[in-house]
Amino acid sequence: MGKTYQGGELLAEVVRSGFVEGLHRGSVVVLDATGTRVASAGDVEAPIFPRSSNKPMQAVGMLRAGLRLTDPADLALAAASHFGQDFHISRVRALLRSAGVDESALRCPPDLPLDEAARAEVLRAGGRAERVYMNCSGKHTGMLLTCLAAGWATEGYLDPEHPLQERLRDAVESFAGEPVAATGVDGCGAPVLAISLTGLARAFLALVEAPVGSAERSVADAMRAYPELVSGTGQDDDRLMKGVPGLLSKGGAEGVHALAVPGVGAVAVKIDDGGMRARMPIVVSALRRLGVEAPVLSELTEFQLLGGGEPVGAVRATW
């Protein structure tokens, strides 16, 4: 059996009314522009499931396998964990129609939009959970279109042994610079591939440093040009990519986040308890170790806690 994740160090504290009521442990790695580790905490060499932070590499794998999208916004959506706003759903549906693919071909589970207003609107209109609303429907649409472009069967496209998934695995391994340590089932039903935090940071650095015109640079450029498609209006990825010039960002479930800035370096974070609220304070602390400063980082330094509807504390970095 290979090396397993041993857990991290204390990275953040939960302070309410001046009283520390909780702690978040985890791991974080910071690489400089050469890929050299300049700071870290916890276990950054053992494999973890990056969850949706793998999506940019998977999108590169789709392009390498033959996917052709004329609009970069569609490519951003293929690497997205979208929030189900109207502009997300209409684009997914347009992509499916353009390829003559019915929504029923999507194998992600039915869901409601993550965005509160979008979800409320669906329910108000008498709607229900649908596959197209699921936050990974953009990736699944990209996978279906890749199968069509490559001449592969769309049936069973989520099987780890399907030619599509083999190509996506190759892409993740090539960018991480290490073999996939384990294959699991992600929340959307697609294979999720385990790599180390260091490999994840290394992959993001490779994406932003790639030559113009390459598949990897095309994905990075599309995501940075359309950050609202990658997540949702005002969400972490959207705010970071709009607020820091050149920054590429992609979050994942269970407290994972990865990002890179060309000519500066890369960061990958894993919060042990999966707490999403602890990610941004750690991301900000890590970026500042690389000398990155921007107004948006001051906005994300702490995660605000409320009491009676008023601010009474925050989750803040201790690392």
N, C-alpha and C positions, 0 to 999 in steps of 0.2 A: 504494500500500500504506500502511495506517495505521501509527501509532506502535507499536513493539514493545517489550516489556519489556527493559530494559537491565541488569537485575540489581541486586543490593543491596549493602549495606555489611556489614562484619563486625558480627555481632550476638551471637555466642556462641562460647565456646571449650570444648574437650573436654580436661579435665585428669585424667590418670591418674597416681596415685602422685606428685603434685606436678609432673608433666611435661605440658606442653601437646602433645597428640598429634594434635589436629585442630581445625578451625575451621568454623563455620557462618555463611554470609553470607545476607542476605535483606533484605526491606523491611518496614517497619511504619509505620502511620499512627495518630495519636491525635487524635480530635476532641473538643472540649468539648460541653456540652449544647446549644449553639447551632449546632453543626456546623462550628465554626471549627477549623482545624488548629492544634494547640498543640505538637505534636512529630511528627517523622518521621525516617526513615532510608531510604536507597535510593530506588528508583523507585516512587512511590505513585500516579502518574497514568497510566502505561501499562496496558493491559489484561492481565489474567491470567485463568486458569480458576480460579474459587473452588471448583470441585468441589462437595462436599456442603454447603459453607457457603451455597450458593444455595438450599438446600431450604426454609428458612422463607419466602422470597419466592415460591417455586414453590407452596407450600401455600396462600399467600394467593391466588395465581392460580386454584387449584382451587376455593376458596370463591367467588371472584368469578364463576367459570364455572358455578356451580350445585351444587357438592358440599355435602351436608348430613350432618353427623355429630352425633348426639345426645350422644355422650360425648366430652368434651374430650381424654380419653386417646387416643382414636382419631386425633384431629387431631395430637396430639404425635407419634404413630407415623408419620403421613403426612409429617412433616418430619424423620424420624429417619434415623440411620445405626446401626441397632440391632445388638446383639452376639449375637443369636440365642438368648437365654435363653428358658426355657419361657414366661415371661409375654409375651415379644415374639411368639413364634411362634403361641401360642394366640390372641392378639388379631388377628394378621394373618389367620389361618384363619377366625376368627369373622366378621371383616369381609367376607371373600370369600363365606362361606356366606350371610350376611345379604342379599347382593346376587345370590345365585344364580350366582356366578362360580367356575369351576373353577380350581384352582391352575395348570393348564397355560396359562391365559390370560396369566399373568405373563411378561413378556419379559426380565426380568433373568436373568442366567445362573445355572445351578445352582451352589451353593456349600455349604460347611459353616459352622456358626456361628463367629463371630470369638471368642466367649468360650471359653476353653480347656476349662473343665469341661463346658460344653454340647456342644462339639465331641466331647470324649471320650465323653460319654454317647451321642451319636448313633452313633458308631463301635462302641461297646461293645454297643449293641443291634442291630448289624448294618445300621445305616442307611447312607445315602450322601448325596452332595451333592444338594440339591434347590433349586429356585428360591425357595421360601418361606424358606429359611435365609439367603439372600443379604441382606446388610445394608441393601440398598435396597428390600426387598420391601414395606415399609410405604408408601414413596413410590409404588411401582408400583401397589399396591392402591388408593391414593388417586387415582391417575391413571385407572385403570380405572373406578372408581366415579364419577368426574367425567364421563367419557365417557357413561356410562349416564344420569346425571342431565341432561346437556345434549342427549341424543339423538344423540350422535356415534358413529360406528363404533369399536369397540374394536380391530379389526384395524388394524395400522399406527399404533397410538397413539404410537409413539416417533419417527415421521417428523417432522422439523422443520417440515414444511408441514401437518401435521395441525392441525385447529382447536384441539385441546388445547394443543399445544406453542406455537402462536401466542399463546394467552392467557397461558401461563406466561412467555413471552418479554416480553409487554407488562408483566407484573407486575414482573419483574426490572428492566426499564428504568425503570419509574415510580419504584421505590424507590431505585435507584442514581442517578437523576437524570442518566443518560447513555445513549446508545444502546449496544446490545450490539455489540462490536467483531468478534467471531468466534463461530462455532458449531462445536463439536466433538462427539465421542462420549465420554461419561463411561464409567467402568468398568462401570456397570450397563447400558450400552447406550442410555441416555436422552441427549438433547441436553444439552451443557454450554455455558454462555453466558459469554463473556469480558467482564468489566468491570474497572475499576481498583480498587485497594485502597481508595482514597478513596471510590469509589462503593459499595463493599461496606460500609465503616464507616458511610457515610451511610444505607444501607438499614437496617442494624441499629438505628441511632438512631431512624429513622422507625417501626420496628416497636414499640419500647418506649415511644415518646412518643405513639402513636396513641390516639385517644379510645376509651373503653370501649364495646364493642359493635361496633366496626369489625372487618372481616375480619382486618386486620393485627394488631390488638390481641388478637383471639381466638387467633391462632396463637402470638403471644408468650406469652400467659397460659397456654395449654395446655402449651407446652414447659417453662415455668418451674414449672408445677404437677406435671408428670410427667417430671422430668429423667432418671430411670432408663430411661424408654422412648425418649428421644432418643438415648441411646448404650447404656449398660449399667451395671450396678451397679459403682460405684467408678471409672468411667471419667472422663476429664477434664471433659466437659460435665456429667455428673452431679454431680461434686464442686464445680465452680464454681457451678452454679446453686443447689445446696443451701447452699453456703458463703458466698455474697455475696447478700444480700437484693435482689431485683429484677433481678438480672443475667440476661441472655439470652445463651446461648453455643451456637455450632455450629461444630465443626471440619470440615475437608475434607481430602481426600488431597493429597499432594505438599506437605505442610508449611503448609497454610492454616488459619487460625483467625480467627473474627470474633466479637465480643461487644459488648454495650452495657448500660449501667446508666442507667435513667431519671433525668433531672435531673443527670446527671454527665457522660456522654459515651460514646464508642464507640472500639473498637480493631479493626484488621484487620492480620493478619500473613501474610507469605509467606516461607518458608525456601527459598532457591534450590535446594538439592540435594534438596529433598523430605523432609529429615530430620524426622520427627515428634517426636523427642526434644528438639529445640531449641525447639519452639513454646511450651511452658508457661513456661520461664524468661523469654522475651521478653514473653509476655502479662502475666506478673506485673510486670515492669519497666514496661510501658506503663500498667497499671492504677494503679500507684503514682504515676505522673506525673499521674494524675487525682485523686490523694488517696484512692484506695480502699485500705482495709486490712481484712484478715480473717484468722483463723487458717489458712484453707485456702491462702492465698497464700504463707504461710511454708512450707507443706508442698510447694508446687509451685515454689518458687524455683529449685531445682536438680533435674536429672534424675540419679539416682544411677547410678554405674557400679560393677560388681562385678568382683572378681578372686578366683577360688577360692571363690566363694559369699559373699564378704565385701565390704563397701563399700570401695572404694579410690580413688574420685574422683567427678567429676560433670561434667555439661554445665551451664554457667552463663552467664548473660547478661554481655556486655561493654558493652552499650548502656544 
